[in-house]
């Protein structure tokens, strides 16, 4: 194992004096990460939960919020404090076999998710505009890869931030669906638990969708990108800058995860108010949910719902491909980063393009996308708990984090989230 200390992790220039940030600067990696969590695959999961159980499982979004905030804040702190992403910290300080297993599992799960999301976006584009789904699939993939490779980091991050506005589509959909607000709020704050196989499977699906390993890698690596963009030192080297930066990370993560879970809750409410109310309880894709809204909430609700699928998908594709590339490149010590030119990080952009191409290829196979997502959920369910445990150990290790190890509160909630995901993984196999 590599015994290097944080002080030799990166070459940096002197930190610039802090300046007052506007809200768009404060909200960055956390907001994008949270918005990307509501990808087309997640929309399909939340739609199915709302159609099958009505308002009754809305409480799962409230339950997962503090767990998401804790684990995503921990991942961000690891990146900002050490100046390296999760994979590099695993490589430098822990057994290589652990890193290889986690990164390979992440790559497989992300490719499957990419395929399912691209296929859903192609279907949504066909629903809105017409044309052939296959053409839309290829076009969407090309746009995503070209933007990720050729836009500057600052421009690209700005584009992703503005794309988060697409999440408001689901708030509008609920308003047009005329939700029963009393029942909706009751379901959100009063848990009703069923131990049947279907209910346990739905619970595991929600947990696996909201707390996903690719989000850990992405937010951690984006904090490293932020350090490079600002020519700032990692916090373990410049602890005097830790106070403002850690507060910025907390606010960013709180807002980002709130956006993720509130929108997920609104998707559950929209389908509960329309599909479940009229006896439609089996929804297998996000586009099917959009189409099914028309008789009950009007064609405009379907248009908004489908447009949201494309908007959130455009957010999720670079996060899925990018998080896989960060992990792979950090594993093999290849240059990585969206702020680098293509010739400076050919392998990094090559992995992004390769993962996207594999996702497109998967979308063209006769494989049932929902079955593919099931197997992806299995991989993520198995991957999440050990990865979260590894992050908790990294964040608590003063040899890695210096004086900025995790607070007692973060440790308690982080380990609680790890235990919940471990139980979910066991439940996934049992159901």
N, C-alpha and C positions, 0 to 999 in steps of 0.2 A: 504493500500500500504506500502511496505517496505521502510523505510526512511534511510536505510544504506547509508553511504557515500563511495566514491571510496577508501578511505584509508583503510577500513576494508574488501575490496573485496577479497583479496587473501593473503596467506602467501608466502613470497618470500625471496630469499636470496639476498645478495648484488650483484648489477650489475657488470658484468665483464668489464674491460676497453675495449673500442671499438677497433676493429682491421679491417684492410683493407679487404674488401670482394671481392671475385672473382665474375664474372658475374653469375655463376650458383647459388651462395648464394643470390645475390640480387634478381634474378628472382625466385620467389617461389609461394606463394599463388595466387598472381595476374595472373601469367602466366598460372598456372594450371586451375584457374577459367575461364579465357578467352578461353583456348583451350577446356574445357569441355562444353562451350556454343555451340560449333559446334557439338552437338551430332547427332546421326542418325535421330532423329526427326527433328532437325533443318536443317539438310542436305536435308531432304524431302521437307521442307518448301521453302528453297532457290532454290531448283531444280524446284519446281512448279512455283515460281516467274520468274525464268529465262526462263522456257519453255513457259509460258503464255505471258509474257510481254517483252521478249528479254532483251536488255540492258537497257530498259527504267526505271526500278526501282532500278538500282544500287545506285542511290543517297540516298536511305534509309539507306544504310550501312554507308555512310558518315555522315548523320544526326544523327544516333543513337550513333556514337562513343563518342562525348563529354558527352552525357547523361550517357552512360555506365561507362565512366571513373569516372565521378563525383560520381555516386551512389555507385560504387564499392569501390572507395577510401574512401567514408564516412563509408561504412560498415567495411572496414579494420581499419580505425582510431578508430571506436567505440571499436573493439576488442583489439587493441593495447593500447589504452589509458585507458580503464577501467579494462582490464584483464578479461573481460567476453564477451560472445557472445550476439547476439541481443536478444534472448529469455530471457536470465537472466536479462538483463537490462530492458526489458519490465516487467518482473515479479517483479522486485525490486522497480520499480518507477511508474508503471501505472496500470490501472484496470485489474484484472485477466481475465475478460470476453474478453477483447481485445486480450490478449495473446492466450487464448483458441481457439478463432475463427481463428486467423492467423495461429497457428500451425496446427490445424486440416485441414484447407484448404491446407496448404503446404504438409501435409502428403498424402492427397488424390491426389493432382496433381502430386506429385513425384512418387507415386506407378503407376499411369497411364503412366507417362513418362518412368519409368523403364520397364514396360511391352512392350511398343512400341519400345524402344531402343533395348531390348534383342531380340525381334522378328526380327527386322531389321538386327541385327548382325548375328542371326541364318541364315537368308536368304542369307546374304552376304557370310558367310562361306560356305554355300551349293553351291553358285555360283562359288566360287573360288576353292573349294576342292572336292565338292560332298558330298554324304551322306544324312542323314535325318536332316531336319531343327530342329525337336524336340530334337534330340540328341545334336546338337550344342547349342541350347537354354539352356538346362540343364547344359552342360559342361561349357559354358561361365559364367553362373550365379555362379556355384561352384567356378571357378577360381577367380572371382571377390571377392566373400565373403571370401574365404580362405586367399587371399592376404591381404585384409583389416584387418582381424582379427589377423593373425599370423606374418606378417612382421613388423619389428620395424618401428617406425614413420620415422626415418631418411632414412631407406632403401626404404620405401614405397613412400615417397615424391620424392626421387631420381628417382624411376621408373616412377612416373607420369610425372616428368619433361621431361624425355627422350621420353615418349610416345607422347609429343607434336610435335615431329618431324613428326608424321603421318599426320599432317596438310599439309605438303608440297606435299602430293599426289594430292591435288586439284590445286596447282600451275602447276604441271606437266600435269594434265588433260587439263588445259586451253591451254598450249603450244601445245599439240598434237591436240587440237580442232581447231587451227588456227583462233583465235578470231580476229574480226575486232577491232583493238585497238583504232581507232579513235572514232567509235561508242561507244565502251566500256567506254572510258574516258568521252565522252560527257554525257552518261547516268549516270555516277557516280557524275558529278559535276554540271549538269544542270537539276534541278528537272522538271519532267513532271507529273502533278497531274491530276488524273481523279476522279470524284466523283460518278462514277457508283458503284453499289453494289459489283461487283466482285473485282474492284480495291481497294475499301475501306476495304474489307475483307482481301485482300492480304497485305495491309499496316498494319492492326491490327495484322495479323499473324506474320509479320516480327518483329514488336515491341514486341509482346508477346514472341517471340523466342529469341530475343537478350537481352532483359531486363527481366530476370526471377528471381522470389523471391528466389529460392533455391540457386542461386549464392550469394545472399546477406548473407544468413546464413552461407554458406560454407566459404567464404573469411574471414568473421569476426571471426569465430571459429578457422580457421587456423592461424590467427594472435595470438590468445590466445595460441594455441599449440606452436607457435614459441617462445613466452615468456617463457613457461614452459621448452622447450628444452634448451634454453639458460640460464635458471635460472635468468631471468631478471625481474625487477619490471615493473608493468604497468606504462605508461608514465605519468598518472596523479599523481603518487607518485614520479616518477623520471623525472621531466620535463626537466632536463639538457640533458637527452638522447633523447629528442623529435626531435631535429633538424635532426640528421642523420637517425633516424628511419622513420620519416615522409617523408623524401626525398626518402628513400629506398622504402616505400610503394607507393609513387607517381610514381617512375620509373617502379616498378614492375607492377602497375596497367595500366600505359600508354602502356607498351609493351604487356601485356596480352590481353587487350581489342583491341589493334591494330591487334594482331595476330588473334583474334576472327573475327573481322570485315573484315580484308583483305581476310581471307580464305572464309568467307561467300560471299564476292564480287566475288571471283574467282569461287565459285560454281555457282553463277548466270551467270557469263560470260561463263563458260563451257557449261551449258545447253542452254544459249542463242545462242552460236555459232554453236551448233549442232541441238538440238531438235527444238527450235523456228524457226531457219533458214529453217528447212525442214517441217514445219507445224505441228509438234508434240507439242501440247499445254497443254495436260492433263497428268500430272505426279502425282501419289498419294503416292509413297513411294521412299525412297532414293535408294533402290535396283533396282526399275524399272528405275530410272534415269541412274544408272550404266549400266544396260542392254541395254538401248536405245542408249548409246553412240557408241556401236560397229560399226554400219553401217557407221557412219560419222567420227569417230575419231580412229577407229581400236580397236581390241580386247585388246591391252595392256592398252588403256585408260580405258576400262571397269574394267580391273583387278586392276589398280591403284585406281580408284574411289571406288571400292568395298573394297579394302584393307584399304582405308582411313576410311570407315564406321566402320570397326572393330576396328581400332586404336583409333578413336575418341570415339567410344562406350566404350572401355576399360577405357578411361579417365572419361567419363560421369557417368558410373554406380556407382563408389564409391562416386562421388560428389553428385549424387541424393540420394543415400541411406544414405550417411554420413551426409548431411545437414539435412535430416529429423530426423536422430537420435540425432544430436546435439540439434535441436529444442525441441524434445520430452523430452530428458534427462534434459535439462536446465529448462524446464517447471516444471518437477517433482523433481528437485534437486537431480537427480541421477548422479553418477560419469560418466564422459564422457571423451573421448579423444583417439585418435589413438595411443598416446604414452603410454597408460596404457595396462597392461597385461589383457587377457580375464577375469581372475578371479577378477581383480580389477574393471572392468567396464562391468559386465555381461549384465546389462540392455542395455548399449550402443551398444554392439555388437549384442545383441539379436534383437534390433530394426533394425539394418542394415540387419541382416539375414532375419528377418520377412518381411521387406519391399521388399527385393529382391525376396523372395518366393512368395509374393503376386503378384509382377510384372510378374514372371514366370507363375503363375496360370492364370493371365490375358492374357498372350500370347497364352495360350492353349485354351482359350474360343473362341467361334465363333464370338465374338465381333469384328467388323471392326476396325482395329487399327487406321485408319484415323479419324473415328468418335470418338474413345476414345481420340485421341489427340485434337480433336475439343473441347470436354468437358473439357479436361485438360487446354486448352487455355482459356476457359471461367473462370475456377477457378483461373488461374494465372492472367488473366486480372482483375478480381475483387480483387484479393489479392494484386497485385503489388502496386497500388496507395495508399491504406491506410497504407501498410507496409512501403513504401517509406516516407510517411508523418510522421509516427512514428519515423523512423530513423532520419529524419531531426530535429524533436523535441528533440530526445535524443542527437544528435550531437551539438545542440545549447544550451543545458542545462548545465550551469556551475556547478550545484550541482552534475552532473554525470561526466562531462568531465574536471572539474577543470578549469585551465587556457587555456586548449587546445580545446576550442570550435571551431566550423567550421569557416573558413575564409569567408569573404563576397562573394568572387568568388564562392566557393563551395556551399554556400547557394543559390546564384542566379541560378547556373546551376542545382543544386539538386532539387530545387523547380520547375524549368522549366521542368525537367524530370518527376517529379511527376504529373505536369499538363498534360503533353503529355500522360502519361500512364492512367490518369483518363479519358481523352478524348478518348483514345483507348478503354477503357472498355465500355464507352457509345456507341462508334461506333460499338463494337463487338455485342452488343445487337440489335442495330438498323439494322445491316446488317444480 
